[in-house]
């Protein structure tokens, strides 16, 4: 496999849908499932959240999600399928993202609860993104 084959195998709509899936998961994860605990662990309240620059937060988040999705599909290569995509996404999330976040959280002395909420989101998101990219060729 070479880079050109990987690039030629990309379904760009799948990359966009994969990136958007991070927002769907995030909407559920940081509201219904863990919203209150996440806010408490960060020292946020409803008022402080409203003061954020939503264009920057959501726009920047989407661009970052597109970068993740595009890089993940290149990593998966042209012979991908749903199982390979989900497994690779899970492993990248768990072993790269969580490990890297763990280093940061240790030095920043952030709570284990916050670490588990945020890292759990990324593992879940990477797994779903990988599955989408694997099945939609």
Secondary structure, 3 states (H helix, E strand, C coil): CCHHHHHHCCCHHHHHHHHHHHHHHHHHHHHHHCHHHHHHHHCCCHHHHHCCCHHHHHHHHHHHHHHHHHHHHHHHCCCCCHHHHHHHHHHHHHHHHHHHHHHHHHHHCCCHHHHHHHHHHHHHHHHHHHHHHHHCC
